[in-house]
Amino acid sequence: MAGLGPVDAATGGYGDRMRPLTVLLDPAAADGHRVALASLPDPLRVATGPGADVVAVSGRAPDWPGAAAAAIGSGARGVLVCGPGPADVDAVRRLEQTASGRGAVVAVESPAFDATWLAAVGRLSEAVPAAALVGGLLVTDRGLAPGLVAQLTLVGSLGALEDVRGGSTGPAGYWISASMAGTPVDLAGIASPIGARLTVNVVSEHERWTASFDRSAPASPASVTHDDEDGAQLGPEHCEPADRAVWRHLAAALTEGVPLPYTLGDLAGHLEPLARLDQVLASTAAHG
């Protein structure tokens, strides 16, 4: 991380400026994150007891905002919500206020932290008003509920969803229809062990943007392609997966005050449409 001095052999810290941040992993959220933490050069070290600087909580718990708030109340300076599922929007906003009041930072695991996506999201958003369709497809073997939230964090980053409706396509799928800046939006999700992926498309008469996240294997890079009359262009790929990148951003927020590129406030806004989608929530809950 920029700004870190050399490790002080006597103290184990990074010069006179900081010591490593200790991280307590919720057992339900530890899979994958232990590896991500071990691979980071940032000052993050896994702890085994109470009093950690950062706590990772599972977003699959129904009341993950409460679990995150409890961690802050116990003294955590930072919280990572791993694989967040749908949550009460008011509870998310209360968590945001709690964190702000205590000077804590809460990050939510999301593909919105992927560097490839962050480099392209502005251009995708600019293309929405002139587009004929904004589309999104989730195929997942990891649970529809966190997959739905991941999908909404991406699509919601392009603009506000309006006139939202949706329903179930069976025991393992959902559909959502909406509009964004006057452009139709069609989203779908299905639970399947084959071809796991998350894609977002912005399609117009003369161009097409496609963001693709391969969810079939860890550390698979995201890609963004742009097709128009001049042909197809593949944007630069960053091999760091979002579940590793979010730790870097959280560490930078805690040690250097760098703002997170995706916040609890963003998530709360992107979860609001779910309050009107009972059938979608019932379908995702069955395949949590």
C-alpha positions in Angstrom: 0.0 0.0 0.0 1.2 3.5 -0.8 2.5 5.4 2.1 3.6 2.4 4.2 7.1 2.4 5.6 9.3 -0.7 6.0 8.3 -3.2 8.7 10.0 -2.3 12.0 11.8 -5.5 13.1 11.6 -4.5 16.8 7.9 -3.7 17.0 6.5 -5.7 14.1 4.8 -2.4 13.0 5.2 -0.4 9.9 7.7 2.2 11.0 6.5 4.8 13.5 3.2 5.4 11.6 1.1 2.3 12.1 0.9 -1.3 13.3 -0.7 -4.2 11.4 -4.5 -4.3 11.6 -5.8 -7.5 13.2 -8.8 -9.2 11.5 -11.3 -11.6 13.2 -13.1 -13.8 10.7 -16.6 -15.1 11.4 -16.3 -18.8 10.7 -19.3 -18.6 8.4 -17.4 -16.0 6.4 -13.9 -17.3 6.5 -13.9 -19.4 3.3 -11.8 -17.7 0.7 -11.0 -14.6 2.8 -8.3 -16.2 4.8 -6.5 -16.9 1.5 -7.1 -13.3 0.2 -5.7 -11.8 3.5 -2.6 -14.0 3.3 -1.9 -12.8 -0.2 -2.2 -9.1 0.6 0.9 -6.8 1.3 -1.4 -4.5 3.3 -1.2 -4.4 7.1 -3.8 -7.0 7.8 -3.3 -10.0 10.0 -5.8 -12.7 11.0 -6.5 -12.8 14.7 -8.0 -15.6 16.8 -9.4 -13.7 19.8 -11.5 -10.7 20.7 -10.3 -7.1 20.4 -9.5 -7.2 16.6 -9.4 -4.0 14.7 -11.5 -5.4 11.8 -14.3 -8.0 12.0 -15.6 -9.9 9.0 -19.3 -10.9 9.5 -21.3 -13.2 7.3 -23.9 -11.4 5.1 -26.0 -14.6 4.9 -27.3 -14.0 8.4 -30.8 -12.4 8.2 -29.7 -9.5 10.5 -26.2 -8.9 9.2 -26.6 -5.1 9.8 -27.1 -5.9 13.5 -24.1 -8.2 13.6 -21.9 -5.4 12.0 -23.3 -2.8 14.4 -22.5 -5.2 17.3 -18.9 -5.6 16.1 -18.5 -1.8 16.1 -20.1 -1.6 19.5 -17.4 -4.0 20.7 -14.6 -1.7 19.5 -14.0 -2.8 15.9 -12.7 0.0 13.7 -13.7 -1.7 10.5 -16.2 -4.3 9.4 -16.4 -6.3 6.2 -19.8 -7.9 5.4 -19.0 -11.0 3.4 -21.5 -12.0 0.7 -24.4 -9.7 1.9 -27.9 -10.9 1.2 -31.1 -8.8 1.2 -31.5 -6.7 4.3 -33.9 -4.2 5.7 -33.0 -0.8 4.2 -33.6 1.1 7.4 -31.3 -1.3 9.3 -28.5 -0.7 6.7 -29.0 3.1 7.0 -28.8 2.8 10.8 -25.6 0.8 10.5 -24.2 3.6 8.3 -25.1 6.2 11.0 -23.6 4.0 13.7 -20.4 3.6 11.8 -20.1 7.3 11.1 -20.8 8.2 14.7 -18.1 5.8 16.0 -15.5 6.7 13.3 -15.7 3.1 11.9 -15.7 1.9 8.3 -18.0 -0.8 7.0 -17.3 -2.3 3.6 -19.6 -4.8 1.8 -18.2 -7.5 -0.4 -19.4 -6.7 -3.9 -18.2 -7.1 -7.5 -18.5 -3.3 -7.6 -15.0 -3.3 -6.0 -13.5 -5.0 -9.0 -10.9 -2.8 -10.7 -12.0 -3.7 -14.2 -15.6 -2.6 -13.4 -14.5 0.6 -11.6 -12.5 1.6 -14.7 -15.5 1.2 -16.9 -18.6 1.9 -14.9 -18.6 5.6 -15.8 -18.7 4.9 -19.5 -21.4 2.3 -19.1 -23.5 4.7 -17.0 -23.1 7.4 -19.7 -24.4 5.0 -22.3 -27.6 4.2 -20.4 -29.9 7.1 -21.5 -29.4 6.4 -25.2 -29.6 2.6 -24.8 -32.4 0.4 -25.9 -31.9 -2.0 -23.0 -30.0 -2.6 -19.8 -29.8 -6.3 -19.1 -28.4 -8.5 -16.4 -28.1 -12.3 -15.9 -27.0 -14.1 -12.8 -26.2 -17.9 -12.9 -24.9 -19.0 -9.6 -24.2 -22.1 -7.5 -23.4 -20.0 -4.4 -26.9 -18.9 -3.4 -29.4 -16.7 -5.2 -29.8 -14.2 -2.3 -26.2 -12.9 -2.2 -26.1 -13.2 -6.0 -29.2 -11.0 -6.4 -27.6 -8.3 -4.1 -24.3 -8.5 -6.1 -26.4 -8.0 -9.3 -28.1 -5.0 -7.9 -24.9 -3.4 -6.7 -23.6 -3.4 -10.3 -26.8 -2.4 -12.1 -27.6 0.2 -9.4 -24.2 1.8 -10.0 -25.3 2.7 -13.5 -28.4 4.7 -12.4 -31.6 4.6 -10.3 -34.1 1.9 -10.9 -37.7 3.0 -11.4 -41.1 1.3 -12.0 -39.6 -1.9 -10.5 -41.6 -5.2 -10.6 -40.6 -8.8 -10.6 -41.4 -12.3 -9.8 -40.4 -16.0 -9.6 -39.6 -18.1 -12.7 -39.9 -21.3 -10.7 -38.3 -22.8 -7.6 -34.8 -21.6 -8.5 -35.1 -18.3 -10.4 -36.4 -14.8 -10.6 -37.0 -11.9 -13.0 -37.0 -8.1 -12.5 -38.2 -5.5 -14.9 -37.6 -1.8 -14.4 -36.5 1.4 -16.1 -33.4 3.6 -15.8 -33.2 7.1 -17.3 -36.1 6.0 -19.5 -34.3 2.8 -20.7 -35.9 -0.6 -20.1 -34.1 -2.8 -17.6 -34.4 -6.6 -17.6 -32.7 -8.7 -14.9 -32.8 -12.4 -14.3 -31.2 -14.9 -11.9 -31.1 -18.7 -11.8 -29.5 -21.2 -9.4 -27.4 -23.7 -11.4 -24.1 -25.5 -11.0 -23.3 -25.0 -14.7 -21.9 -21.9 -16.3 -21.8 -19.7 -13.1 -21.5 -16.1 -14.2 -22.8 -12.5 -13.7 -23.2 -10.3 -16.7 -24.4 -6.7 -17.3 -25.2 -5.4 -20.8 -26.0 -1.9 -22.0 -27.3 -2.2 -25.6 -28.1 0.5 -28.1 -28.6 0.6 -31.8 -25.0 1.3 -32.6 -23.0 -0.1 -29.6 -23.0 -2.7 -26.9 -21.2 -2.8 -23.5 -20.8 -6.1 -21.8 -19.4 -6.6 -18.3 -18.8 -10.2 -17.4 -17.8 -11.8 -14.1 -16.9 -15.4 -14.2 -18.1 -16.9 -11.0 -17.1 -20.5 -11.8 -13.7 -20.2 -10.2 -12.0 -17.9 -7.7 -9.7 -15.2 -9.0 -11.2 -15.3 -12.5 -10.8 -11.8 -13.9 -13.8 -9.7 -14.8 -13.9 -8.4 -18.4 -15.6 -5.4 -20.1 -16.1 -5.3 -23.9 -17.3 -2.6 -26.1 -18.8 -3.4 -29.6 -19.6 -0.8 -32.2 -19.3 -0.3 -36.0 -15.5 -0.3 -35.7 -15.4 -3.7 -34.1 -15.0 -5.1 -30.6 -12.6 -3.7 -27.9 -11.7 -5.6 -24.7 -10.8 -3.3 -21.8 -7.8 -3.9 -19.7 -8.3 -6.8 -17.3 -7.2 -6.8 -13.6 -6.6 -10.3 -12.3 -7.3 -9.3 -8.7 -10.8 -10.6 -7.7 -13.3 -8.2 -5.9 -13.2 -10.3 -2.7 -9.4 -9.4 -2.4 -9.8 -5.8 -3.7 -12.3 -5.0 -1.0 -9.8 -5.8 1.7 -7.3 -3.4 0.1 -9.9 -0.6 0.0 -11.0 -1.3 3.6 -7.3 -1.1 4.7 -6.8 2.1 2.8 -9.9 3.6 4.3 -8.8 2.7 7.8 -5.1 3.7 7.5 -5.2 6.6 5.1 -8.8 7.8 5.1 -9.3 6.9 1.4 -13.1 6.8 0.6 -14.5 3.5 -0.4 -15.7 3.3 -4.0 -18.8 1.5 -2.9 -20.5 2.4 0.4 -23.3 1.3 2.7 -25.2 4.3 1.5 -24.9 3.0 -2.1 -26.1 -0.4 -1.0 -29.1 0.9 0.9 -30.2 2.7 -2.2 -29.7 -0.3 -4.3 -31.7 -2.5 -1.9 -34.7 -0.3 -1.8 -36.5 -1.9 -4.9 -36.5 -5.2 -3.1 -39.1 -4.0 -0.6 -41.6 -4.2 -3.5 -40.5 -7.6 -4.7 -41.9 -10.2 -2.4 -41.9 -13.0 -5.0 -38.3 -12.4 -5.9 -37.2 -12.4 -2.3 -39.1 -15.7 -1.6 -37.4 -17.3 -4.6 -33.9 -16.2 -3.5 -34.6 -17.2 0.1 -35.3 -20.7 -0.9 -31.8 -20.9 -2.5 -30.1 -18.6 0.0 
